[in-house]
Amino acid sequence: MYSSAVIWVKGGAPYLLLQHQQKQLFSTLSRKKTPLWFSPPSTTPRNFSARSSLQPLDVSRLAETARISLTPTEVEEFAPKIRQVIDWFGQLQAVDLQSIEPALRADTEGDNLRHDLPETFENREAMLAAVPSYEEPYIKVPKVLNKD
Amino acid sequence: MVVAGGGGGGGDGPDGGRGAVLSEHQTLSSTSPPSSEILTIRKSLLSRERKAVEIAEEYLNRLRQTEPQIKSFLHVSENVMKEAKEIDGKIERNEELRPLAGVLIGVKDNICTADMPSTGGSRILQDYRPAFDATAVQKLRESGAVLVGKTNLDEFGMGSTTEGSGFQVTANPWDVTRVPGGSSGGSAAAVSARQCVVALGSDTGGSVRQPASFCGVVGMKPTYGRVSRFGLMAYASSLDVIGCFGSSVADTAILLEAIAGHDIFDATSSKHEVPNFASQFISTEFSESKPLKGLRVGIISETLGDGVDVPVASTIKAAASHLEELGCAVTEVSLPSFSLGLPAYYILASSESSSNLSRYDGVRYGNQVAAEELNSLYGDSRANGFGPEVKMRILMGTYALSAGYYDAYYKRAQQVRTLVQKSFKAALSENDILISPAAPSAAYKIGEKKNDPLAMYAGDIMTVNVNLAGLPALVLPCGFVEGGPAGLPIGLQMIGAQFDEGKLLRVGHIFEQTLQGCRFIPPLVAESVAS
């Protein structure tokens, strides 16, 4: 996700990230600092939504990152809905979580890793039969390099 | 209300104090508690009273009859009668009868089956046939089960109504103008309409429990890691779990036992011992008047206030009184982080889905859209194959995981997950089980919430916290509210400590066997179901 987001910045979004925001963005990559627009933790939801205007949601750009070719109608239809949900996500900014450790998942049990040994999958034919374009022994795709 | 030895004698009639609506067809004689279909089938096969083919035929006939209205299946197996015949052959040869022999099971279509299409309810996987069985499915086959088909769902499990399926909308058997809930709406409706005996679902944020409530069946969401996720199409891996549906607690328990256990193909699956759940049940025939004496039950206060339909809240309160009459000590318990769980859940689920669903790119399997270059092939295949809700969740997740936003969204949501885990731990140190509604309302109309994502997400408030904490929860029908031609069922949610499914099932079984005046068979099939 990080690398695609960097491309996003390099590619130049229709809105420009301000110099200090870019600094913020890269400093967050090293996870040392919280981006300015999300701190201080006491931010109320109302302040937050005012802040969220600093980083407008660009659905077309997001769709490009997620590799989904949206139609202009879809962009128009999705944008307000996604914005509504993202704003709703924002309520967590108002919660004091400073000393709380993040949980990756339910702490039900440690990993039960198996030995790292290769195993032969028996039903190889069925797996290859599911490939949409196949030319023995290759999976065929169109050209990978872009003209630009 | 509590009847000792009430196993087979039928009810004493409607309980006036319950506040729930009784439908007209629920006469005094039709209110006997549900019995285990699985054990009934086993008994009749062993005594040679019935043949497996007769049982299969009965269910298939009902399926054919009701399916045009309910639409719970995306695929019905062609091998049902053949497999049933094989079982009859084994019985004739006096071979050992495996625990689920002759039991017709529906499988949610996001669970892989090698001999049937597995689409996850998505057009991107239309006609896709996996090269392997999910571990849970393999275990069912080893137990002698007959897989009847693949049930409908919201695409990849993303939805609460089953309207988000890429193929069809499933109707609620209690009122075909209403949703069955979701995302495992097909499995819940199929069990409710007795199209199959039991069914598998999956539960990421309530996808087994909410449809169980809407359709008046029993739904079990096991502890995270109790059942292998191998072969379950991943939505949000830190939350996903395969769950069970049945028309009785006993059936749900037997099904869970069959699919649970460690699996080398899922590193998050637990090595915790799998008990014989049903053998731990308290017999209703010899039960004293207070069979649950001393059990501490906490009713979650945040789940009965604003935002919960009043009739739902009163049905749950009546269920709490029923537990008290069974000997439980019921007190209110507060989970302060409860409301934070909902946005935290949606951040985590959409973030994980944006990563998990990147595998559907049209290259190795699934539908491919021809394109000039690779990025267009990805983009067009995904645009063509995914429905609007899946697209939106992927985009939300992509946003939340973007550099610079990670700490603000994903990490914060994970911190909230810690809070939720802690508050459940505290509540469960003072209580044996916690109870709440399974959903803030009964089943609503098809189309009612389709265009308002936040309204639909809000309906998940009762269930998502349990997934964040990875705890087991059992939902069982406990009453009716007004609506539809015969009333709409309401589910009671019981939440337990990690790997304490046994206790939930034990309590659920006693609750179900002593609940008077309710029979959870929809009028649509009431006549064809032998009582």
Interface residues (C-beta under 8 A of the other chain):
Chain A: M1 Y2 A5 V6 W8 Q24 L25 T28 L29 R31 T34 P35 F38 L57 V59 L62 A63 E64 T65 A66 R67 I68 S69 L70 T71 E74 E77 F78 K81 I82 Q84 V85 I86 W88 F89 Q91 L92 Q93 V95 L97 I100 E101 P102 A103 L104 R105 A106 D107 T108 E109 D111 N112 L113 R114 F121 N123 R124 A126 M127 A129 A130 V131 P132 S133 I139 V141 P142 K143 V144 L145 N146
Chain B: A114 Y128 R129 P130 A131 F132 T223 Y224 G225 S237 S238 L239 H262 I264 A267 T268 S269 S270 K271 H272 L340 P343 A344 Y346 I347 S354 S355 S358 D361 G362 V363 R364 Y365 G366 N367 Q368 A370 A371 E372 E373 L374 N375 S376 L377 Y378 G379 D380 R382 A383 F386 P388 K391 M392 I394 L395 M396 T398 Y399 A400 L401 S402 A403 G404 Y405 Y406 D407 A408 Y409 K411 R412 A413 Q414 Q415 V416 R417 T418 L419 Q421 P453 L454 Y457 L468 A469 G470 L471 Q498 F499
